[in-house]
Amino acid sequence: MYFKKILLAIAVIGLIVAAFFANFVYKAMFKPNTNFNNEEAYIYVSSTADYNEVREQLSPLLKDMDAFDALAEKKKYNTNLKAGRFVVKKGMNNNEIINSIRSKNIPLDLSFNNQERLENLAGRIAFQIEADSISLLKAMKEETFLKENGFNKESALSMYIPNSYEIYWNTSAEGFRNKMLKEYKNFWNASRTQKRNALHLSTNEVMSIAAIVHKETAKVDERPRVAGVYLNRIRKGMPLQADPTVIYAKKLKEKDFNQVIKRVLYKDLEIDSKYNTYKYPGIPPGPITMPDVSAIDAVLNAEKHSYYYFVANVKNFGYHKFAKTLSQHNANRNEYVRWINKQGINR
């Protein structure tokens, strides 16, 4: 009788332990453990992160951090982190969260627009991926890489086509640069290359002209006409005399790319820079900004006409008046100068 009581007690204790263990397993693995109202939240695990850094990001997102810690230790996640961008969805349990942040690195849509320099681009990219701006700039300017791929320090900006790209957050600086090279090569497909060859221009020359077109007009429908003007000047051996190149030369000389210049002065035309197309004939050594795809395609599909000049149209803001002769252009220009003087714009 006494022996039966002992067995019964052991059985009861076993059941209690089993129940406790089952409750622990349920809480640790299968009970929903999120504590936010949105449908999902993201955490970013750097390449050098330890578990404490991951824990800091997860703590405000979870109801029971201790239960998560226990399972993370059991599944050895706390000593085997994976870098990347991971999602935690509302209602997930600890097991699902660990599986997600261990193996489901989610790419993001990285985007950049018309940066004037690699320095600006590096800063823009560093806000979106793990790599910092210093490492990005170093990778972008690496001389061996540039030389092997047909670029130099002036033309390096040409490689980066403004757009949105799918990329992993933990992509390295070199990984980002190499992806952009691949995208650049894809952009210059057979069709675009054929059009470029028909113009008897190099890819860098097209990009440099496109950058000027981009700066001259924000009106996409006008860009092929503006491109046609510059191509006409090149064919005739005329200097490009593009104001945006003077502005760029001034910023470069003064090492100040934050200044806003609304008006080019006569003294600015004397700035000694290969980018100053009033002082130096031909196409600048590299782009003065990243041109939009619309500006690049405007050069490749430039409007065929007989215009050699253009100036801002004060009666149709954003657009320009085009002229075939210098006398006609001077009349248009005088109208513009009278207007700008009336506005009191001196710089």
N, C-alpha and C positions, 0 to 999 in steps of 0.2 A: 504493500500500500504506500509506504514511504517512498519507495523507488518510483512508483507511478507519479507521485506528486512532484518529484524532482524532474522527471521527464516532461511533465506538463508545464512546469515552471520554465524549463529550458525552451520548450516549444513556444510558450508565450513570449519569452524574451526574444526568441528568434523572429517571431512575427513582428514584435515591436521594432527590432533592428531592421528587418526587411522593409517595414512600413516607413521607418525613418529614412532608410537608404532610397527607397522608391520616391519619397517626397523630395529628397535631396536631388536625385537624378531628374525628376520632373522640373524642379525649380531651376536647376543648373542648365538643363538641356532643352526642355520643351515648353516652358512657360514663357509667354511673350514678355519681353524685358525692355521695351523702348519707352521713352519718356518725352516724346515730342509730338506736335500736332501735324506737322507737314507730312506728306506722303513718304519723303525720304530725306536723308541727310548724308553728307559726304565727309569722309576723313581722308587726310593726306599723310601718308607714311613716307618720310624721307629715307634716302639710302643709308643714312647713318643713325636712324632713329633706334631707341631702345623701347622696351615695353612701357616704361613710365610715360614716355611722350605719347604713345598710342592711348594709354590709359587716361591721360589728361584730356584728349579729344573726345573719348568715349564717355567719360564721367557725366557730363551734363545731358547726354543722350539716353542714358540707361537708368532704370529704376533701381536695380540691385547690382551694384558694382562688385560686391563681394562674391555673389554667385557667378558672375562672369569671370572674375579672377580665378576662382576654383576650377572652372572648366578650362580656362585658358592654360592653366598649369597642367591639368590632366591631359590635354590634347597637345601639350608642348608648344603652344602658339607663342607663349611669353618668351621663349628662347629661339624662336624660328620665324622672325618677322619677314614680311615681304613688302618691298617698297611699291608705292603706287597711289592711285586715287580709287577709293572704294566706297561703295554705297551701303548704308544701313537703312532698310525699309521699315516703315511703321509696322509694328506688330511682330517683328522678327523675334525669335528666341535666341538664346546665347549660342546654341549650336549653329544656327543659320548665320548669325553675325560672324562667328569665327570662320566659318567656311567662306563667307563673302570676302572678308578682309584678308584672308590667307591666299586666295587664288583667283579672285575676280577683279583684276585691275581694269578699270574702265577708262577708255580714252576720252579726251575732251576736245572741243572745237576751239582750236587756237586761231586767232585772227590778228592781222595787223594791216594798217593802212599806209598812207603815203609818207613815210619817214624820209627825212632829208639826208641822214647819215646812218652809218652802221651803229654808232653810239646810241642814237635814238631808238633804233630797232632793238638793240640788245636790252635796253631798259624796258621796252614794251613787252618783249618776250619773257623777261625775267618775272614780270608780274603774273604770268600765266603758267609757267612750268617751274620745276624744282631748280634748274640750273640758274646761277646768278649772272648778273649782267657782265661781270668781269670775265668769267669763263666763257660766256657766249661771245663777247667781243674778241677775245683771244682766238677762239676757234674760227670766227668769221674772217679774221685778218691773217690767219696762218699762211705764210708765204708759200710754203710747199704745196699746200692744198690749192691755193689760188693759181699758181703756175701750172700745176698738173691739169687743171680744168679750164685753162684759157682765160683767166681773169688776172687783174692786177689791183692795186689798192684803189685806183680811180674807178674801175669798172665793177668792183666787188658787189656794189649795191644792186647791180643789174640782176643778180642771181635770185633775188627775193621778190616774187610776184605777189602783190597785195591780194589776199584772199582769206578764206577760212579753211583750215586744214585739221584733219583728225590726227591727234597725236597723244601719246601717253604722258601724263604729268611728270613722271620720273625720267623722261628722256634726257640724256646728257647733252651738254653743249655741242659736242661733236655729232651726236645723233640728230639733233635739230638741224644743224648745218647740212649734214648729209641728206636728210630728208628733203630739205629745200632744193638741193642740187637735183635730186631725182624729180621733184615737182617741176623745176625749171626745164629740165630736159623733156618732160612730158608736155609742158606748155608749148615748147618749140617743136611742134609736130610737123609732119611732112607738108601740110598746107601752108602753115605760117613760114616755114623755111623756104618754100618755093616762092612765096610772095616777097620775102626778104631778098632772095637772090635776084629776082626780077628788078629790084630797086638798086642793085649793085652796092648794097650796104652790108656791113657786118652786123651781127646781132647787137653788139655793144653800141654801134652807131644808131641803130633803130631805137634802142632803149634810151639813148641820150636825147634823140630828137623827140621821142614820146614824152620824156620828162618835161621838156620845154612846152610841148603842146598841152600837157596836163596842167602846167602852171599858168599858161596863157588863158585858158578858158575852162570853166567848170561845166559848160554846156556840152553834153555828150554829143548832141546832134551837130554841133559846130566844129567839133574836133577834126573830122576828116578834111574840112575846108582849111583850117589853120595848118594842118599837116601838109596840105597841098602847097601852101605858101612857102613853107620852109624847104620842101623838096624842089620847088621851082627856083628858089634862090641858090640851092646847092648845085643844080644843073647848070645854072648860068654863071656860077663862080662868084656870086654875091656873098658878102658877109651875112650871117644870120641876123645879127643885131637884135637879139632877143633880150628884152628887159629882165626876165626872170634869171637869166644867167649873170647879169650884172648884180642883181640882188644877192645871188648865191656867192658871187666873188667877194662882195662886200662883207657878208657874214663870215666867210672863210678867212678873209684877211684880218678881220677884227676879232675872230674867234668868239663870236657871239651869234649863236643861231636862235636865240630867243627874241631878238629885236624884230619889231614889226615895221616893215618899210612899205609904204603905200605909193611912194613916188620916187622915181629914179631921177637924180639931178645930173646936170651936165658934167660936174666934176667926178661923178661916179663912173662915167664912161671911160675915164683915164686909169681906172684901177688895173694894175699890172697883174693879170691872172689869166691862165689858159682857159678859164671858164668865161671870161669876158668876151662875148662874141661881137662886141663893137670894136675891140682892140685886136683880137686875134681871129683870123678867118677860119673857116671850116667848122667841124662839129666838135663840141667840148670833149675832153678826154674821158668823161664818164657822166652818168646821169646826175642831175641836180636834185632829184627826188626819186622816189619809187613811183613810176607812172602806173595809173590804173590800167587794167586790161583794155578798157575802152580807148585809152590814149594810144596804147601799143597797136591795137587793131586799126585805129584811125590812121596811123602812119602806113601800115601794111595795105590799107584800103583807102588811101588818100584820094580826095576828090581831084579830078583832073580839070584844071581851069587855068586862067592866065593872070591870076592875081599874084602880086609880089609884095603887097603892103597891107597892113590892117591896123586899126586903132579902135579903142573902146567906143562903143556907140552910146552916147549920152541920152539918146531918146529911146533906147531899148536896152536897159541895163542888163549886163551879163553877156551880151552879144557884142559883135564888132562890126565896123564898117570896113569893107575890103576895097582895095584900089589896084588898078593895073598900071597906073603911071605915078611917078613921083609927085607931079603937080596936083593930081587928084588926091593923093595921100596927104600932101601938105595942107590942103583945104580941110580935109577931115581931121587932121591932127590939130590945126588951129582951133577948130570948134571944140575939141576935147580939152586943149590947154586953157581956153577961156572958161570952160565949165569948171575945171579942177581948181583954177585960181579963185573962182568965185566961192568954191567950197572951203578955201583957206587951208588946203592940204599942202604943206611944205615938205613933208618927209613921209 
